[in-house]
Amino acid sequence: MIINNIPTIESSLTGEVSKVKNEQESTYGDAFGDMLSNTLDTLNDSINAANEGTESFLSGETENVHEVMLKMQDAHIQFQLITEVRNKMVEVYQEISRMQI
C-alpha cells in the first residue's frame, strides 16, 4: 500500500474543489446581476412608455385614456415591486451585518 501519494491527491482535489466553487459563485453572481439589470431595464421601459402615452394624450395625438392609464398603472406597480425587493435586500444585508462571527 502506497501512503506517500495521499498528500498529492488531497492537494490536487482541494484545488479542483476551490476552482468549482469559484465558478459556481461567479455564475450565480452573474445570473443575479443579469436578472436585476433586466428587471430595472423593464421598469425603465415601462416608465418611458407611460410618459410617452401621457405626452401623446396631452398633445391630442391619442384619445384613448384607458390605454394611458393602464400604462401608468403598470409602471406604478412595477416600481412598487422593485422598491419592495430593494427594501427586502437592505433588510437582509442589515441582518447579515448584525450576525456575530
LINRA-V567514 format. One line per field, one symbol per residue. psi: psi as a letter, one per 30 degrees, with the letter a starting at -180 (. if undefined). A space follows every 10 residues. Layout:
BEGIN
psi = ???
END
This chain:
BEGIN
psi = kjfffeeeee eeeeeeeeee eeeeeeeeee eeeeeeeeee eeeeeeeeee eeeeeeeefg elgjeeeeee eeeeeeeeee eeeeeeeeee eeeeeeffkk .
END
